[in-house]
Amino acid sequence: MALPSFILSADRSRANKTALGILCALMLLQIGLLTQVIFRDDALVTVTPSITLPLMSAPPISISPPPVGQLAAPVVQLSQAPAPGFGPPPIGSFQTPLATAPAFSPAPTPAVPKPRALPPVKSVPLVPGKAGDPVSAMSMAEMVDLAKQVRGLGDMQGALEVLKRADLQYPAAPEVMAETAQCYEQMGLADKATNLWKQLAGMDALRSAGFGDLAKRKLNAPSSLAAVSPIGDNGPKMLSLGACQANRDPATVNGEKVVLRIPILRQGSAAIDPAQVDIDVYFFDRVNGEKIAQTIADEPVSTWGAAPVDWSGVGEEPLNVAYFLPALTPGEIAAHGRRSYHGYVVRLYYQHKIQDVAAEPRDLLDFGSRNVPSVSGDVNPLLPPVTN
């Protein structure tokens, strides 16, 4: 076997020594550089081998609204001071460089005082003619209507209180006396009612008007019905007539117009069938100022005063019947005489049975009863149609 050349071995040994020396020099140089970097005062980055820094991304920011009435910046504490140099801060420490943010609170809203409770209203007795009395400001007709409404509710004492106030303001008014008498009748105080009816019956006819006739009918009801009813007693009465009032219309020219207001009253609390109500109205004229005869005026026009017609509530339904006598021509005067309104007779029927009769002047009752017409059929041509 051939031996290696000595010359080649010597050259290889020198080459190895040279390479080793170069490596040692490089190592020393690197160590020197590292030492210089470490001990420099303005070094910015501490190099950590084997750590690869990823791309920095901002952490997600969560925003929640503050409580109502308080606006405050979030309180942030710096968990770790940034390291000197240009290196990034530790992951998760990217926050606002403020140790504590002062809270901001708006000025407090001034408290609104609660409304002070008003003291309870004390009931003040109504004194006629004094301020604060609503009844004293009413007219006599309004007071009587109020008394009727209260009476229809069954409050007799309340109705009498209203009538007493009306009597103080309008002494001895026929309307007030008649309504008071009807209250006494409904309360069962027959003596007090009779006393008032007698006062009304003895009152002057021009002053009492239809209320005097109503008083006479109340005081002599059986004989009045017997004068117009050949049958006599027709059983219990369901309806009656109130105080009829005839009012002239001063605005009418070329003739004479009178509107007769006829209150139809329910007796008791039984229901009334409007289709079973019939009424006859006869007007009379004074002829040449001497004698009395049935009128030659136009056919009466009648209308209900309130709707619906059912006799509920106060149990009263007013019927208005208009009398109109046009100015007569010379030929008509020659044939019928000079005529003017004189009075009326009213007969009320229910289910073809006489209920009540009224007349003004009172002597017309006998005049009109001489020829009592028979009531037949289901429709009275005088009454206007009843709509519920």
Beta strands, then each sheet from edge to edge (+ up, - down):
strand 1: 71-72
strand 2: 103-104
strand 3: 239-241
strand 4: 245-248
strand 5: 255-266
strand 6: 277-287
strand 7: 291-294
strand 8: 301-304
strand 9: 316-326
strand 10: 339-350
strand 11: 353-360
sheet 1: 1+ 2-
sheet 2: 3+ 5- 4+
sheet 3: 3+ 5- 9+ 8-
sheet 4: 7+ 6- 10+ 11-
end
